Amino acid sequence: MRVAVVILNWNGKKFLEKFLPALIQHIEPDAGIIVADNASTDDSLAFLKANFPEIRIISNPDNGGFARGYNLALSQVEAEYYVLLNSDIEVTENWVSPVIELMDRDASIGACQPKIRSYLEPKKFEYAGAAGGFIDKYGYPFCRGRMFLQIEEDHGQYDDVHEIFWATGACLFVRSKLYHELGGFDEDFFAHMEEIDFCWRMNNAGYRIMYCPDSTVFHIGGGTLPKISWRKTYLNFRNNFILLYKNLPESWLIRVFTVRLLLDGIAALKFLIQAGFKDFWAVARAHFSFYRSLSKTRQKRKSIKQGSVKNLYKGSLVFDYFILRKRKFSQLNPSRFIS
């Protein structure tokens, strides 16, 4: 098998039922489909066995989240390329070939993503990936086509093959050999931002991450955790601190964390006023968890060659968005991206 499309499933029967037929219809001849199940408690597996017996199933022993789930599954999959595909994605005709052809032409490309548009609002990009991911020096992720919660309509403005900082885990094409060489995802992340950490380590190893506009998929989003969830708030804030501490250059650490402590305090107060105590407490818990794991994270940091900040935005997205009112990726100053 040259290309393995691997769907991580947890209680996602409704998505498998809805989106597997289109995936089977549009799969390439040299590609195979695998469902890795994270110990689902619904009848996902019974449904698959009864309706799609041709699809290989890998049963993980527990629900270790996105990171551990994929690490366990991909250790059992042999292919040249992996495609990590969310269960709540609708693929389109010829969605695999353009990406694989792009990666075949350039051995320095370690990972790639297609255009991600919204399944619910098809004219718009989708939050989790849009037209390729970036991050600012303070750890705030954003995309071509998505700045915080401001999401653009797709008018072809990002229809160029483009190098990016991170590719979305919702539909991630990656060289299998490189995935295993880099140790896969950091399982302490559980879910959220593990793909950014993985791509940052890929950057450190000298590989490039690309966006391919000739492939399009449609993503619902929030399939496992809803977009508004104290659990998601906790994971996002905790994992973001781990991400920064593991990967930032030494000379940036004190300044970045000083600013982030201030900004996180403001965010926590905003949550308290607007969303209630649960999200406020989620931010506090995220910080306590990060401090408790600092020794372990420091050991991870020592094993990584820091310093690769190519394509990182050296400005402040918070300042540009909330103060300067820049709501589109195209409004950012290109010279502020590190080349």
GUPAGU-479802 format. One record per residue (C-alpha): residue number from 1; x, y, z. Coordinates in pm, 1 decimal, padded with zeros to 6 digits. Layout:
N
    i        px        py        pz
  NUM         X         Y         Z
...
//
This chain:
339
    i        px        py        pz
    1   00000.0   00000.0   00000.0
    2   00146.1   00334.4  -00103.0
    3  -00104.4   00559.9   00072.4
    4  -00284.4   00466.7   00394.7
    5  -00584.6   00680.7   00483.7
    6  -00627.0   00631.8   00857.4
    7  -00938.2   00754.4   01038.3
    8  -00923.9   00775.1   01416.4
    9  -01267.8   00696.6   01553.9
   10  -01419.3   00738.4   01896.9
   11  -01795.5   00694.5   01920.1
   12  -01826.9   00835.4   01570.3
   13  -02071.0   00598.3   01404.7
   14  -02281.3   00888.4   01272.7
   15  -01977.9   01032.0   01091.5
   16  -01863.4   00696.8   00954.7
   17  -02212.7   00632.2   00825.5
   18  -02230.3   00975.7   00664.7
   19  -01882.4   01016.2   00515.5
   20  -01735.1   00671.5   00445.5
   21  -01932.8   00618.5   00120.5
   22  -01780.9   00930.3  -00040.1
   23  -01435.0   00834.2   00086.8
   24  -01463.9   00488.3  -00069.1
   25  -01593.3   00641.6  -00391.3
   26  -01299.6   00882.5  -00417.6
   27  -01015.0   00664.6  -00289.5
   28  -00714.1   00613.5  -00517.4
   29  -00628.9   00266.5  -00654.0
   30  -00298.9   00256.7  -00462.6
   31  -00454.1   00376.4  -00137.2
   32  -00625.8   00188.3   00140.8
   33  -00864.9   00288.7   00417.7
   34  -00810.8   00197.7   00781.6
   35  -01026.4   00286.7   01081.2
   36  -00839.3   00302.2   01410.1
   37  -01089.2   00279.3   01693.1
   38  -01014.3   00438.5   02030.1
   39  -01217.6   00196.2   02243.2
   40  -01554.7   00329.1   02130.0
   41  -01855.9   00254.6   02346.3
   42  -02113.2   00303.9   02070.7
   43  -02172.2   00046.0   01798.1
   44  -01913.7   00189.8   01556.4
   45  -01727.6  -00137.9   01515.0
   46  -02039.9  -00348.4   01465.4
   47  -02157.2  -00097.8   01204.6
   48  -01824.4  -00111.2   01019.0
   49  -01806.9  -00489.9   01017.3
   50  -02162.7  -00519.8   00890.7
   51  -02152.0  -00249.3   00624.4
   52  -01785.8  -00204.8   00524.4
   53  -01613.4  -00542.1   00570.8
   54  -01343.2  -00439.8   00323.1
   55  -01213.8  -00170.6   00559.6
   56  -00936.4  -00274.1   00795.9
   57  -01001.9  -00204.0   01162.9
   58  -00735.4  -00144.5   01426.1
   59  -00873.4  -00159.2   01781.3
   60  -00678.7   00047.4   02033.0
   61  -00701.3  -00077.1   02393.6
   62  -00813.6   00257.8   02535.9
   63  -00903.3   00614.0   02443.3
   64  -00563.0   00779.3   02457.0
   65  -00682.7   01078.9   02261.3
   66  -00570.9   01191.1   01917.9
   67  -00199.4   01161.7   01991.9
   68  -00175.0   00815.5   02148.6
   69  -00453.9   00683.4   01929.0
   70  -00264.0   00760.0   01610.5
   71   00072.5   00653.0   01752.1
   72  -00067.0   00310.5   01842.4
   73  -00245.8   00267.7   01511.1
   74   00031.0   00388.0   01281.0
   75   00282.7   00156.6   01445.2
   76   00078.7  -00118.3   01276.8
   77   00044.0   00039.6   00931.9
   78   00294.1   00001.1   00649.2
   79   00270.9   00258.6   00369.6
   80   00487.1   00525.1   00209.5
   81   00244.5   00801.0   00302.2
   82  -00004.1   00833.5   00584.4
   83  -00316.5   01046.0   00553.9
   84  -00457.8   01122.6   00897.5
   85  -00822.9   01196.3   00828.9
   86  -01088.2   01308.3   01075.5
   87  -01408.3   01107.0   01071.0
   88  -01616.0   01424.3   01022.9
   89  -01466.2   01512.7   00684.3
   90  -01623.9   01481.0   00342.5
   91  -01364.3   01426.5   00071.7
   92  -01403.4   01525.0  -00292.2
   93  -01298.3   01381.5  -00625.2
   94  -00921.3   01370.5  -00681.1
   95  -00837.4   01485.2  -00329.4
   96  -00535.8   01255.1  -00280.0
   97  -00333.3   01271.5  -00604.0
   98  -00245.7   01645.8  -00610.1
   99  -00099.2   01629.8  -00260.6
  100   00098.6   01310.6  -00320.5
  101   00228.4   01443.0  -00653.2
  102   00347.2   01760.5  -00480.5
  103   00528.8   01561.2  -00212.5
  104   00673.8   01319.7  -00469.1
  105   00833.4   01610.5  -00654.9
  106   01013.9   01745.7  -00349.5
  107   01175.1   01517.4  -00091.3
  108   01213.9   01812.2   00148.9
  109   00834.8   01824.8   00199.6
  110   00760.0   01625.1   00512.3
  111   00389.6   01700.6   00544.8
  112   00111.0   01868.0   00354.8
  113  -00254.0   01960.7   00389.4
  114  -00534.4   02027.7   00139.0
  115  -00773.2   02321.5   00142.7
  116  -01012.4   02280.1   00436.6
  117  -01357.3   02427.8   00384.2
  118  -01657.8   02418.8   00612.4
  119  -01909.5   02140.9   00560.2
  120  -02180.6   02348.8   00728.4
  121  -02094.7   02672.6   00543.0
  122  -01932.3   02546.3   00220.4
  123  -01834.1   02889.5   00086.6
  124  -01616.7   02948.2   00392.9
  125  -01287.6   02805.1   00506.9
  126  -01301.2   02583.1   00813.7
  127  -01149.4   02679.9   01146.2
  128  -00919.3   02380.3   01185.2
  129  -00670.2   02436.8   00904.6
  130  -00834.3   02659.4   00640.2
  131  -00559.9   02726.6   00382.9
  132  -00263.8   02636.1   00601.5
  133  -00152.1   02702.8   00957.6
  134   00083.0   02956.5   01113.9
  135   00168.4   03069.3   01466.3
  136   00294.1   03391.8   01622.6
  137   00585.2   03413.2   01865.8
  138   00347.5   03413.6   02164.1
  139   00192.8   03083.0   02064.1
  140  -00133.7   03192.9   01902.4
  141  -00216.6   02971.4   01603.4
  142  -00393.8   03113.0   01299.4
  143  -00446.5   03021.3   00936.2
  144  -00463.2   03166.4   00591.9
  145  -00836.0   03223.8   00590.2
  146  -00889.5   03216.7   00969.8
  147  -00781.0   03464.7   01237.1
  148  -00912.6   03369.0   01582.0
  149  -01287.0   03318.9   01517.6
  150  -01292.7   03536.4   01204.5
  151  -01328.0   03299.5   00908.4
  152  -01305.9   03414.6   00546.1
  153  -01506.4   03299.7   00248.4
  154  -01302.3   03120.4  -00016.1
  155  -01278.9   03340.3  -00324.5
  156  -00961.2   03178.2  -00454.2
  157  -00742.8   03424.5  -00262.5
  158  -00528.6   03139.7  -00125.8
  159  -00514.3   02917.9  -00434.4
  160  -00135.5   02905.8  -00448.0
  161   00089.4   02624.0  -00331.3
  162   00237.7   02774.0  -00018.0
  163   00483.5   02679.8   00254.9
  164   00320.9   02692.9   00598.4
  165   00424.8   02646.7   00960.6
  166   00180.3   02369.9   01054.1
  167  -00064.7   02145.9   00873.6
  168  -00397.0   02053.0   01027.4
  169  -00441.3   01719.1   01198.9
  170  -00789.8   01703.8   01046.1
  171  -00637.1   01600.3   00712.9
  172  -00263.0   01554.8   00745.0
  173  -00051.4   01398.1   00472.1
  174   00285.9   01287.8   00610.2
  175   00574.8   01066.3   00506.0
  176   00548.5   00753.9   00718.2
  177   00922.1   00714.6   00766.8
  178   00950.4   01070.3   00893.4
  179   00652.0   01027.5   01124.8
  180   00824.3   00741.0   01302.4
  181   01169.7   00903.1   01296.9
  182   01027.6   01203.8   01482.3
  183   00853.5   00981.1   01735.6
  184   00502.6   01059.4   01619.8
  185   00279.1   01279.4   01830.3
  186   00359.1   01380.3   02188.2
  187   00107.4   01169.4   02380.4
  188   00101.8   01408.8   02676.2
  189  -00095.0   01649.7   02457.8
  190  -00385.5   01399.4   02441.4
  191  -00567.3   01620.8   02189.7
  192  -00528.4   01974.1   02046.4
  193  -00205.6   02128.6   01916.1
  194  -00016.2   01800.5   01893.9
  195   00000.8   01851.0   01516.1
  196   00158.1   02196.5   01565.6
  197   00417.4   02046.2   01799.0
  198   00481.9   01768.5   01547.2
  199   00519.9   02015.3   01259.5
  200   00752.0   02235.9   01465.6
  201   00975.1   01935.1   01528.1
  202   00958.0   01861.5   01156.9
  203   01072.5   02217.3   01087.1
  204   01357.5   02164.7   01333.0
  205   01458.9   01854.2   01138.1
  206   01488.2   02059.5   00819.3
  207   01169.0   01953.2   00642.9
  208   00902.3   02175.5   00492.0
  209   00526.5   02173.1   00544.2
  210   00308.1   02271.1   00249.9
  211  -00046.9   02368.2   00157.6
  212  -00193.0   02222.6  -00161.8
  213  -00495.9   02415.0  -00297.8
  214  -00567.1   02159.3  -00570.7
  215  -00717.0   01925.9  -00311.8
  216  -01027.4   02022.2  -00113.2
  217  -01211.5   01855.1   00173.9
  218  -01506.2   01970.7   00382.6
  219  -01485.6   01952.9   00761.7
  220  -01763.1   01974.9   01020.2
  221  -01531.6   02040.7   01316.1
  222  -01587.5   01980.6   01685.9
  223  -01665.0   01615.5   01626.4
  224  -01500.2   01493.5   01947.2
  225  -01515.4   01800.7   02168.9
  226  -01754.0   02088.5   02098.0
  227  -01598.0   02420.8   01998.5
  228  -01717.7   02572.8   02328.3
  229  -01604.5   02337.3   02605.4
  230  -01417.1   02386.4   02932.1
  231  -01226.0   02067.1   02854.6
  232  -01113.6   02209.0   02521.7
  233  -01019.9   02537.9   02690.6
  234  -00806.6   02346.7   02939.5
  235  -00629.2   02142.1   02672.1
  236  -00568.8   02441.9   02446.0
  237  -00409.0   02654.9   02719.2
  238  -00209.3   02370.9   02876.6
  239  -00086.3   02229.9   02547.2
  240   00003.1   02573.5   02415.1
  241   00238.6   02631.7   02707.6
  242   00395.0   02287.0   02658.9
  243   00431.3   02357.7   02286.3
  244   00612.5   02687.1   02348.3
  245   00839.0   02557.5   02622.4
  246   00945.7   02257.0   02417.3
  247   01021.2   02441.7   02095.8
  248   01100.0   02811.9   02143.4
  249   01461.2   02931.4   02111.0
  250   01623.8   02987.0   02450.2
  251   01656.4   03362.8   02400.8
  252   01278.3   03399.7   02354.4
  253   01154.2   03206.2   02657.0
  254   01148.1   03470.1   02933.6
  255   00990.1   03744.4   02722.6
  256   00732.4   03518.3   02562.1
  257   00619.6   03358.2   02887.9
  258   00603.2   03693.6   03065.4
  259   00370.2   03828.7   02797.4
  260   00166.2   03508.5   02789.8
  261   00107.6   03513.4   03164.9
  262  -00042.2   03861.0   03128.5
  263  -00252.4   03766.2   02825.8
  264  -00375.1   03444.4   02985.6
  265  -00479.6   03639.0   03293.2
  266  -00685.1   03870.9   03074.2
  267  -00834.3   03572.6   02889.7
  268  -00929.2   03405.0   03218.9
  269  -01109.8   03717.4   03340.9
  270  -01291.2   03742.6   03008.0
  271  -01402.6   03380.8   03042.7
  272  -01525.8   03450.3   03396.3
  273  -01737.0   03740.9   03277.0
  274  -01865.8   03589.1   02953.4
  275  -01855.3   03209.8   02985.4
  276  -01870.0   03144.2   03356.9
  277  -01650.6   02982.6   03618.8
  278  -01576.9   02655.1   03437.1
  279  -01372.0   02815.7   03159.4
  280  -01202.2   03052.7   03405.9
  281  -01101.0   02754.9   03618.3
  282  -00992.1   02563.3   03305.8
  283  -00728.3   02830.6   03236.0
  284  -00603.2   02815.6   03595.4
  285  -00594.9   02433.8   03587.8
  286  -00403.4   02445.7   03260.8
  287  -00131.1   02654.9   03420.0
  288  -00109.2   02436.1   03731.2
  289  -00081.7   02127.1   03511.2
  290   00195.4   02285.1   03305.2
  291   00397.8   02376.3   03615.7
  292   00358.1   02023.6   03757.0
  293   00488.2   01874.4   03432.4
  294   00770.4   02127.4   03388.9
  295   01048.5   01882.1   03474.7
  296   00918.9   01627.5   03223.6
  297   00873.0   01894.1   02956.1
  298   01224.8   02023.1   03021.0
  299   01362.5   01678.3   02942.1
  300   01169.4   01678.2   02614.3
  301   01307.4   02021.8   02534.9
  302   01662.3   01895.1   02582.1
  303   01602.6   01622.3   02323.6
  304   01487.8   01872.5   02058.3
  305   01706.4   02101.7   01853.6
  306   01537.2   02437.5   01908.4
  307   01577.9   02739.0   01685.9
  308   01383.1   02660.5   01370.8
  309   01132.5   02944.7   01353.8
  310   01102.6   02967.0   00975.9
  311   00754.1   03090.2   00874.5
  312   00678.0   03188.5   01233.5
  313   00508.3   03528.7   01268.5
  314   00730.6   03744.3   01487.8
  315   00456.9   03996.2   01559.6
  316   00166.9   03968.5   01803.7
  317  -00154.0   03833.9   01657.4
  318  -00345.9   03960.7   01960.6
  319  -00221.5   04316.6   01898.1
  320  -00280.8   04302.0   01523.0
  321  -00628.9   04155.4   01557.6
  322  -00773.9   04339.3   01855.6
  323  -00587.6   04672.5   01839.8
  324  -00506.4   04720.6   01470.5
  325  -00828.2   04540.8   01366.3
  326  -00656.7   04319.8   01109.0
  327  -00907.6   04041.6   01050.1
  328  -00762.2   03870.4   00742.6
  329  -00434.9   03688.3   00689.8
  330  -00368.4   03902.3   00381.2
  331  -00363.0   04215.0   00601.7
  332  -00060.5   04095.3   00798.6
  333   00278.7   04238.1   00706.8
  334   00461.0   03967.3   00501.6
  335   00799.6   04094.3   00627.4
  336   00705.7   03990.1   00980.4
  337   00712.1   03621.8   00885.4
  338   01059.1   03480.6   00948.8
  339   01210.2   03348.0   00627.3
//
